[in-house]
Amino acid sequence: MHDLIIESTTQTPFIHFQSNGQLEIVGKSIMDAPDDFWTNVKIWFTDYLLRPAPITCFKIQIDYLNTSSSKELLHLLYLLNDLANRGFQAKVAWSFHEGDRDMQEVGKDYEHMVQVPFEFHQLQDAWQN
C-alpha cells in the first residue's frame, strides 16, 4: 500500500498517511466543497482498514476547520473507532496551539464521541490567528 501525501494549501490541510500506521493531518480545513478533498482521504483510509498496522497513531493538528470539514474528520475518527473495536491498537494525538481553546474543545468533543483514546498536546509557540 502506498502512502498518501497531500500538500497543504491556504484552505486544505497537509495529509500524510503511512501504511505503517502513522497518520497525520496538519493545518486548516476551510474549503467550500470538502467532498472533493476528503474523498481521496477516505478511500485511502478505507483501504488501510483492510490491512492495518498493529498500532495506528492518528496525529491531528488542525488550526481551524469549518462545519463540513468537521463532519469529515469525525467520519475518519468513527472509522478509527471501528479499527479499535476489531482489536487493533489505535490512538489520537490531538495538538493545539497555546491559547487556542476552540481547537482544544473541538478535540475534547471528538474524544467524547469515540472510544479511541486521545492524548492532548499543547504547542508552546508564537502562533496567532
URRANOR-V791184 format. One line per field, one symbol per residue. ss: DSSP state (A for helix, B for strand, O for the rest). psi: psi as a letter, one per 40 degrees, with the letter a starting at -180 (. if undefined). burial: 1 if it has 16 or more other ideal C-beta (glycine too) atoms within 10 Angstrom, else 0. A space follows every 50 residues. Layout:
# URRANOR-V791184
ss->???
psi->???
burial->???
This chain:
# URRANOR-V791184
ss->OOOBBBOOOOOOOBBBBOOOOBBBBBBBBOOOOAAAAAAAAAAAAAAAAA OOOOBBBBBBBBBBBOAAAAAAAAAAAAAAAAAAAOOOBBBBBBBBBOOO AAAAAAAAAAAAAOOOBBBBBBBOOOOOO
psi->hiihhhiiaeeiihhghieeehhhhhaigfidgddddedddddddddddd giidhhhhhhghdiiidddddddddddddddddddeeihiihhhiiiheg dddddddddddeeiehiihhhhhgafii.
burial->00010100000110101110101110111110010011001001100100 01100111111110100011011001101110110001011111111001 00110110011001010100000000000
